[in-house]
Amino acid sequence: MKPGASGSVADRNSGPFVQGVDMPGMISCAGARMTLSDAVLVVLLADRIHGTDAAIRSAAKRCVKILPRSQRDIVFKIGNSAHPRQLVAHLCQHLSV
């Protein structure tokens, strides 16, 4: 803990990440919004940071829960793939930024 910080609940619940406050572009607990681009970024980062099939599968399955039903298809396929790293590598090669 930093010197001078009281560590009270009020201190930790202040700032830009207060629960229940809807901020544009942020995922909140109450009204979670995510786009397909966000989900693909999360999956690519899981591959880059962790580099395991289990991490990619876990990240994809978490994103599927938050995505609108109309955008779940590709992320659902990544999460249920036998080799998600290969699928993510293929996706990464064919991304247009």
ZAKE-977756 format. One record per atom (N, C-alpha, C, O): residue number from 1; atom name; y, x, z. Coordinates in nm, 4 decimals, always signed. Example, Ala and Ser with C-alpha at 12.3 -4.5 7.8 and 13.67 -1.06 7.14 Angstrom:
REM ZAKE-977756
   resi   name          v          u          w
      1      N    -0.5690    +1.3190    +0.7800
      1     CA    -0.4500    +1.2300    +0.7800
      1      C    -0.3300    +1.3200    +0.7800
      1      O    -0.3319    +1.4236    +0.8465
      2      N    -0.2250    +1.2850    +0.7080
      2     CA    -0.1060    +1.3670    +0.7140
      2      C    +0.0030    +1.2900    +0.7870
      2      O    +0.1138    +1.3409    +0.8039
This chain:
REM ZAKE-977756
   resi   name          v          u          w
      1      N    -0.1176    +0.0849    +0.0000
      1     CA    +0.0000    +0.0000    +0.0000
      1      C    +0.1241    +0.0895    +0.0000
      1      O    +0.1244    +0.1956    +0.0625
      2      N    +0.2264    +0.0479    -0.0683
      2     CA    +0.3491    +0.1256    -0.0765
      2      C    +0.4225    +0.1209    +0.0571
      2      O    +0.4144    +0.0212    +0.1289
      3      N    +0.4949    +0.2292    +0.0909
      3     CA    +0.5739    +0.2268    +0.2136
      3      C    +0.6791    +0.1164    +0.2082
      3      O    +0.7481    +0.0996    +0.1077
      4      N    +0.6900    +0.0432    +0.3156
      4     CA    +0.7895    -0.0624    +0.3235
      4      C    +0.7402    -0.1964    +0.2729
      4      O    +0.8100    -0.2969    +0.2864
      5      N    +0.6218    -0.1999    +0.2152
      5     CA    +0.5673    -0.3266    +0.1661
      5      C    +0.4937    -0.3960    +0.2789
      5      O    +0.4114    -0.3357    +0.3477
      6      N    +0.5240    -0.5221    +0.2966
      6     CA    +0.4634    -0.5943    +0.4082
      6      C    +0.3215    -0.6360    +0.3773
      6      O    +0.2404    -0.6503    +0.4688
      7      N    +0.2888    -0.6563    +0.2492
      7     CA    +0.1540    -0.6943    +0.2124
      7      C    +0.1227    -0.8402    +0.2377
      7      O    +0.0066    -0.8807    +0.2330
      8      N    +0.2247    -0.9191    +0.2645
      8     CA    +0.2003    -1.0605    +0.2915
      8      C    +0.1656    -1.1330    +0.1624
      8      O    +0.1906    -1.0826    +0.0529
      9      N    +0.1081    -1.2513    +0.1761
      9     CA    +0.0698    -1.3320    +0.0612
      9      C    +0.1927    -1.3676    -0.0215
      9      O    +0.1853    -1.3720    -0.1443
     10      N    +0.3038    -1.3927    +0.0433
     10     CA    +0.4266    -1.4282    -0.0282
     10      C    +0.4709    -1.3142    -0.1197
     10      O    +0.5217    -1.3385    -0.2292
     11      N    +0.4517    -1.1891    -0.0749
     11     CA    +0.4897    -1.0746    -0.1577
     11      C    +0.4000    -1.0616    -0.2799
     11      O    +0.4472    -1.0309    -0.3894
     12      N    +0.2698    -1.0851    -0.2608
     12     CA    +0.1763    -1.0702    -0.3717
     12      C    +0.1858    -1.1846    -0.4713
     12      O    +0.1488    -1.1672    -0.5874
     13      N    +0.2335    -1.2988    -0.4305
     13     CA    +0.2417    -1.4144    -0.5202
     13      C    +0.3780    -1.4296    -0.5855
     13      O    +0.4104    -1.5365    -0.6372
     14      N    +0.4567    -1.3260    -0.5837
     14     CA    +0.5854    -1.3315    -0.6509
     14      C    +0.5793    -1.2431    -0.7743
     14      O    +0.4874    -1.1626    -0.7900
     15      N    +0.6761    -1.2585    -0.8600
     15     CA    +0.6789    -1.1761    -0.9794
     15      C    +0.6330    -1.2534    -1.1019
     15      O    +0.6226    -1.3760    -1.0981
     16      N    +0.6054    -1.1819    -1.2110
     16     CA    +0.5768    -1.2482    -1.3375
     16      C    +0.4395    -1.3147    -1.3458
     16      O    +0.4146    -1.3900    -1.4400
     17      N    +0.3496    -1.2893    -1.2504
     17     CA    +0.2144    -1.3428    -1.2598
     17      C    +0.1849    -1.4457    -1.1525
     17      O    +0.0752    -1.4481    -1.0967
     18      N    +0.2811    -1.5297    -1.1237
     18     CA    +0.2634    -1.6345    -1.0245
     18      C    +0.1732    -1.7419    -1.0834
     18      O    +0.1950    -1.7872    -1.1958
     19      N    +0.0718    -1.7828    -1.0074
     19     CA    -0.0182    -1.8865    -1.0558
     19      C    +0.0565    -2.0175    -1.0736
     19      O    +0.1435    -2.0523    -0.9938
     20      N    +0.0219    -2.0888    -1.1784
     20     CA    +0.0810    -2.2191    -1.2027
     20      C    +0.2089    -2.2148    -1.2839
     20      O    +0.2580    -2.3195    -1.3262
     21      N    +0.2642    -2.0965    -1.3067
     21     CA    +0.3861    -2.0846    -1.3868
     21      C    +0.3440    -2.0620    -1.5310
     21      O    +0.2717    -1.9668    -1.5603
     22      N    +0.3885    -2.1485    -1.6212
     22     CA    +0.3512    -2.1384    -1.7610
     22      C    +0.4487    -2.0467    -1.8330
     22      O    +0.5672    -2.0776    -1.8456
     23      N    +0.3977    -1.9341    -1.8798
     23     CA    +0.4809    -1.8377    -1.9511
     23      C    +0.4322    -1.8313    -2.0955
     23      O    +0.3117    -1.8207    -2.1182
     24      N    +0.5209    -1.8372    -2.1927
     24     CA    +0.4795    -1.8308    -2.3327
     24      C    +0.4031    -1.7016    -2.3611
     24      O    +0.4460    -1.5928    -2.3226
     25      N    +0.2900    -1.7155    -2.4287
     25     CA    +0.2117    -1.5984    -2.4651
     25      C    +0.1200    -1.5471    -2.3566
     25      O    +0.0425    -1.4547    -2.3813
     26      N    +0.1259    -1.6033    -2.2379
     26     CA    +0.0414    -1.5581    -2.1282
     26      C    -0.0699    -1.6593    -2.1052
     26      O    -0.0498    -1.7791    -2.1255
     27      N    -0.1849    -1.6133    -2.0640
     27     CA    -0.2953    -1.7026    -2.0317
     27      C    -0.2841    -1.7374    -1.8849
     27      O    -0.2888    -1.6492    -1.7992
     28      N    -0.2695    -1.8643    -1.8558
     28     CA    -0.2616    -1.9069    -1.7169
     28      C    -0.3921    -1.9731    -1.6778
     28      O    -0.4697    -2.0154    -1.7636
     29      N    -0.4157    -1.9817    -1.5499
     29     CA    -0.5400    -2.0414    -1.5016
     29      C    -0.5442    -2.1910    -1.5295
     29      O    -0.6500    -2.2446    -1.5626
     30      N    -0.4320    -2.2583    -1.5169
     30     CA    -0.4295    -2.4038    -1.5282
     30      C    -0.4449    -2.4490    -1.6734
     30      O    -0.5343    -2.5283    -1.7029
     31      N    -0.3626    -2.4022    -1.7623
     31     CA    -0.3661    -2.4449    -1.9018
     31      C    -0.3909    -2.3260    -1.9912
     31      O    -0.2995    -2.2806    -2.0601
     32      N    -0.5125    -2.2745    -1.9918
     32     CA    -0.5429    -2.1530    -2.0661
     32      C    -0.5311    -2.1776    -2.2164
     32      O    -0.5867    -2.2735    -2.2700
     33      N    -0.4584    -2.0898    -2.2821
     33     CA    -0.4441    -2.0945    -2.4275
     33      C    -0.4772    -1.9563    -2.4814
     33      O    -0.4342    -1.8545    -2.4273
     34      N    -0.5536    -1.9551    -2.5878
     34     CA    -0.5878    -1.8292    -2.6516
     34      C    -0.6013    -1.8572    -2.8006
     34      O    -0.6501    -1.9627    -2.8411
     35      N    -0.5580    -1.7627    -2.8801
     35     CA    -0.5752    -1.7766    -3.0246
     35      C    -0.6940    -1.6918    -3.0677
     35      O    -0.7445    -1.6098    -2.9910
     36      N    -0.7373    -1.7123    -3.1899
     36     CA    -0.8477    -1.6329    -3.2433
     36      C    -0.8098    -1.4848    -3.2479
     36      O    -0.8944    -1.3984    -3.2246
     37      N    -0.6846    -1.4554    -3.2775
     37     CA    -0.6381    -1.3160    -3.2791
     37      C    -0.6499    -1.2524    -3.1413
     37      O    -0.6895    -1.1364    -3.1292
     38      N    -0.6157    -1.3278    -3.0378
     38     CA    -0.6293    -1.2772    -2.9009
     38      C    -0.7751    -1.2456    -2.8688
     38      O    -0.8058    -1.1410    -2.8117
     39      N    -0.8638    -1.3365    -2.9060
     39     CA    -1.0061    -1.3189    -2.8771
     39      C    -1.0629    -1.1982    -2.9506
     39      O    -1.1409    -1.1219    -2.8938
     40      N    -1.0242    -1.1808    -3.0765
     40     CA    -1.0716    -1.0656    -3.1530
     40      C    -1.0196    -0.9369    -3.0905
     40      O    -1.0930    -0.8385    -3.0824
     41      N    -0.8963    -0.9359    -3.0471
     41     CA    -0.8404    -0.8184    -2.9805
     41      C    -0.9174    -0.7858    -2.8527
     41      O    -0.9469    -0.6692    -2.8264
     42      N    -0.9498    -0.8868    -2.7738
     42     CA    -1.0256    -0.8654    -2.6500
     42      C    -1.1616    -0.8036    -2.6813
     42      O    -1.2048    -0.7105    -2.6134
     43      N    -1.2286    -0.8549    -2.7832
     43     CA    -1.3606    -0.8035    -2.8201
     43      C    -1.3499    -0.6601    -2.8728
     43      O    -1.4331    -0.5756    -2.8397
     44      N    -1.2492    -0.6328    -2.9537
     44     CA    -1.2307    -0.4957    -3.0046
     44      C    -1.1991    -0.3982    -2.8911
     44      O    -1.2467    -0.2847    -2.8909
     45      N    -1.1194    -0.4427    -2.7958
     45     CA    -1.0890    -0.3565    -2.6810
     45      C    -1.2117    -0.3329    -2.5939
     45      O    -1.2303    -0.2230    -2.5416
     46      N    -1.2947    -0.4339    -2.5780
     46     CA    -1.4186    -0.4163    -2.5013
     46      C    -1.5073    -0.3112    -2.5684
     46      O    -1.5708    -0.2299    -2.5012
     47      N    -1.5105    -0.3143    -2.7007
     47     CA    -1.5876    -0.2131    -2.7732
     47      C    -1.5274    -0.0752    -2.7545
     47      O    -1.5987    +0.0217    -2.7286
     48      N    -1.3973    -0.0669    -2.7677
     48     CA    -1.3290    +0.0625    -2.7570
     48      C    -1.3373    +0.1213    -2.6158
     48      O    -1.3608    +0.2410    -2.5994
     49      N    -1.3182    +0.0372    -2.5147
     49     CA    -1.3140    +0.0860    -2.3766
     49      C    -1.4542    +0.1105    -2.3208
     49      O    -1.4815    +0.2160    -2.2635
     50      N    -1.5427    +0.0122    -2.3380
     50     CA    -1.6745    +0.0214    -2.2743
     50      C    -1.7820    +0.0735    -2.3689
     50      O    -1.8696    +0.1498    -2.3282
     51      N    -1.7751    +0.0323    -2.4950
     51     CA    -1.8685    +0.0829    -2.5940
     51      C    -2.0128    +0.0385    -2.5765
     51      O    -2.1039    +0.1068    -2.6232
     52      N    -2.0356    -0.0738    -2.5106
     52     CA    -2.1724    -0.1216    -2.4929
     52      C    -2.1860    -0.2631    -2.5481
     52      O    -2.0894    -0.3393    -2.5536
     53      N    -2.3080    -0.2960    -2.5885
     53     CA    -2.3355    -0.4309    -2.6367
     53      C    -2.3103    -0.5341    -2.5275
     53      O    -2.2578    -0.6422    -2.5541
     54      N    -2.3479    -0.5002    -2.4054
     54     CA    -2.3321    -0.5947    -2.2935
     54      C    -2.1854    -0.6266    -2.2675
     54      O    -2.1519    -0.7419    -2.2400
     55      N    -2.0980    -0.5280    -2.2756
     55     CA    -1.9551    -0.5503    -2.2522
     55      C    -1.8947    -0.6380    -2.3609
     55      O    -1.8148    -0.7273    -2.3325
     56      N    -1.9329    -0.6123    -2.4845
     56     CA    -1.8814    -0.6917    -2.5961
     56      C    -1.9314    -0.8351    -2.5855
     56      O    -1.8556    -0.9302    -2.6046
     57      N    -2.0595    -0.8494    -2.5549
     57     CA    -2.1185    -0.9830    -2.5414
     57      C    -2.0504    -1.0606    -2.4294
     57      O    -2.0203    -1.1789    -2.4454
     58      N    -2.0263    -0.9961    -2.3180
     58     CA    -1.9612    -1.0596    -2.2032
     58      C    -1.8181    -1.1014    -2.2362
     58      O    -1.7766    -1.2128    -2.2041
     59      N    -1.7435    -1.0128    -2.2997
     59     CA    -1.6048    -1.0438    -2.3366
     59      C    -1.5991    -1.1595    -2.4361
     59      O    -1.5139    -1.2476    -2.4245
     60      N    -1.6892    -1.1592    -2.5330
     60     CA    -1.6913    -1.2661    -2.6327
     60      C    -1.7244    -1.4005    -2.5686
     60      O    -1.6637    -1.5022    -2.6018
     61      N    -1.8195    -1.4007    -2.4779
     61     CA    -1.8582    -1.5270    -2.4131
     61      C    -1.7464    -1.5807    -2.3235
     61      O    -1.7295    -1.7021    -2.3118
     62      N    -1.6701    -1.4910    -2.2601
     62     CA    -1.5555    -1.5359    -2.1803
     62      C    -1.4467    -1.5944    -2.2699
     62      O    -1.3842    -1.6945    -2.2345
     63      N    -1.4240    -1.5329    -2.3850
     63     CA    -1.3215    -1.5819    -2.4770
     63      C    -1.3593    -1.7163    -2.5369
     63      O    -1.2726    -1.8012    -2.5580
     64      N    -1.4879    -1.7368    -2.5647
     64     CA    -1.5326    -1.8624    -2.6236
     64      C    -1.4976    -1.9799    -2.5336
     64      O    -1.4665    -2.0887    -2.5822
     65      N    -1.5024    -1.9585    -2.4035
     65     CA    -1.4713    -2.0659    -2.3092
     65      C    -1.3250    -2.1074    -2.3161
     65      O    -1.2918    -2.2221    -2.2860
     66      N    -1.2383    -2.0164    -2.3550
     66     CA    -1.0943    -2.0419    -2.3549
     66      C    -1.0430    -2.0863    -2.4921
     66      O    -0.9447    -2.1599    -2.5009
     67      N    -1.1089    -2.0419    -2.5981
     67     CA    -1.0642    -2.0750    -2.7340
     67      C    -1.0785    -2.2239    -2.7638
     67      O    -1.1671    -2.2904    -2.7102
     68      N    -0.9909    -2.2758    -2.8495
     68     CA    -1.0107    -2.4123    -2.8984
     68      C    -1.1418    -2.4199    -2.9777
     68      O    -1.1826    -2.3221    -3.0403
     69      N    -1.2058    -2.5341    -2.9748
     69     CA    -1.3363    -2.5503    -3.0401
     69      C    -1.3336    -2.5135    -3.1890
     69      O    -1.4322    -2.4626    -3.2422
     70      N    -1.2234    -2.5388    -3.2545
     70     CA    -1.2146    -2.5121    -3.3983
     70      C    -1.2127    -2.3632    -3.4309
     70      O    -1.2316    -2.3261    -3.5468
     71      N    -1.1904    -2.2766    -3.3317
     71     CA    -1.1787    -2.1333    -3.3559
     71      C    -1.2911    -2.0523    -3.2919
     71      O    -1.2847    -1.9293    -3.2913
     72      N    -1.3922    -2.1169    -3.2389
     72     CA    -1.4964    -2.0478    -3.1623
     72      C    -1.6050    -1.9824    -3.2472
     72      O    -1.6772    -1.8965    -3.1965
     73      N    -1.6191    -2.0185    -3.3708
     73     CA    -1.7361    -1.9818    -3.4507
     73      C    -1.7636    -1.8315    -3.4540
     73      O    -1.8719    -1.7890    -3.4136
     74      N    -1.6707    -1.7515    -3.5001
     74     CA    -1.6949    -1.6078    -3.5167
     74      C    -1.7152    -1.5384    -3.3821
     74      O    -1.7999    -1.4498    -3.3709
     75      N    -1.6395    -1.5770    -3.2811
     75     CA    -1.6530    -1.5137    -3.1501
     75      C    -1.7865    -1.5528    -3.0871
     75      O    -1.8498    -1.4720    -3.0191
     76      N    -1.8288    -1.6771    -3.1100
     76     CA    -1.9586    -1.7222    -3.0609
     76      C    -2.0715    -1.6428    -3.1273
     76      O    -2.1696    -1.6072    -3.0621
     77      N    -2.0571    -1.6155    -3.2563
     77     CA    -2.1574    -1.5356    -3.3281
     77      C    -2.1636    -1.3929    -3.2738
     77      O    -2.2718    -1.3350    -3.2642
     78      N    -2.0495    -1.3366    -3.2386
     78     CA    -2.0478    -1.2020    -3.1803
     78      C    -2.1195    -1.2028    -3.0454
     78      O    -2.2000    -1.1142    -3.0166
     79      N    -2.0899    -1.3030    -2.9632
     79     CA    -2.1508    -1.3104    -2.8307
     79      C    -2.3003    -1.3321    -2.8331
     79      O    -2.3703    -1.2876    -2.7421
     80      N    -2.3513    -1.3995    -2.9350
     80     CA    -2.4945    -1.4279    -2.9431
     80      C    -2.5699    -1.3326    -3.0353
     80      O    -2.6899    -1.3496    -3.0573
     81      N    -2.5013    -1.2338    -3.0887
     81     CA    -2.5637    -1.1388    -3.1791
     81      C    -2.6575    -1.0442    -3.1043
     81      O    -2.6335    -1.0100    -2.9884
     82      N    -2.7643    -1.0025    -3.1720
     82     CA    -2.8554    -0.9044    -3.1124
     82      C    -2.7903    -0.7665    -3.1055
     82      O    -2.8227    -0.6867    -3.0176
     83      N    -2.6986    -0.7386    -3.1983
     83     CA    -2.6290    -0.6093    -3.2034
     83      C    -2.4795    -0.6327    -3.2204
     83      O    -2.4273    -0.6139    -3.3304
     84      N    -2.4088    -0.6731    -3.1145
     84     CA    -2.2664    -0.7046    -3.1286
     84      C    -2.1789    -0.5858    -3.1678
     84      O    -2.0750    -0.6051    -3.2310
     85      N    -2.2182    -0.4633    -3.1320
     85     CA    -2.1366    -0.3473    -3.1708
     85      C    -2.1333    -0.3309    -3.3211
     85      O    -2.0289    -0.2973    -3.3771
     86      N    -2.2444    -0.3537    -3.3872
     86     CA    -2.2492    -0.3431    -3.5333
     86      C    -2.1642    -0.4522    -3.5978
     86      O    -2.0950    -0.4281    -3.6967
     87      N    -2.1702    -0.5713    -3.5410
     87     CA    -2.0908    -0.6820    -3.5939
     87      C    -1.9418    -0.6567    -3.5749
     87      O    -1.8620    -0.6870    -3.6636
     88      N    -1.9039    -0.6016    -3.4604
     88     CA    -1.7633    -0.5702    -3.4331
     88      C    -1.7163    -0.4573    -3.5254
     88      O    -1.6029    -0.4603    -3.5731
     89      N    -1.8013    -0.3589    -3.5507
     89     CA    -1.7649    -0.2503    -3.6415
     89      C    -1.7407    -0.3053    -3.7825
     89      O    -1.6453    -0.2655    -3.8493
     90      N    -1.8254    -0.3950    -3.8265
     90     CA    -1.8083    -0.4576    -3.9577
     90      C    -1.6789    -0.5394    -3.9622
     90      O    -1.6043    -0.5342    -4.0600
     91      N    -1.6537    -0.6146    -3.8555
     91     CA    -1.5308    -0.6939    -3.8461
     91      C    -1.4078    -0.6040    -3.8496
     91      O    -1.3088    -0.6355    -3.9156
     92      N    -1.4145    -0.4939    -3.7794
     92     CA    -1.3013    -0.3998    -3.7724
     92      C    -1.2712    -0.3386    -3.9093
     92      O    -1.1548    -0.3182    -3.9439
     93      N    -1.3747    -0.3095    -3.9864
     93     CA    -1.3561    -0.2498    -4.1190
     93      C    -1.2865    -0.3462    -4.2153
     93      O    -1.2153    -0.3038    -4.3064
     94      N    -1.3079    -0.4759    -4.1940
     94     CA    -1.2551    -0.5738    -4.2888
     94      C    -1.1364    -0.6525    -4.2347
     94      O    -1.1002    -0.7562    -4.2903
     95      N    -1.0758    -0.6044    -4.1274
     95     CA    -0.9554    -0.6689    -4.0748
     95      C    -0.8357    -0.6320    -4.1601
     95      O    -0.8223    -0.5175    -4.2033
     96      N    -0.7507    -0.7265    -4.1837
     96     CA    -0.6246    -0.6959    -4.2504
     96      C    -0.5128    -0.7165    -4.1482
     96      O    -0.4931    -0.8260    -4.0954
     97      N    -0.4421    -0.6102    -4.1231
     97     CA    -0.3380    -0.6139    -4.0203
     97      C    -0.2030    -0.6315    -4.0834
     97      O    -0.1022    -0.6370    -4.0130
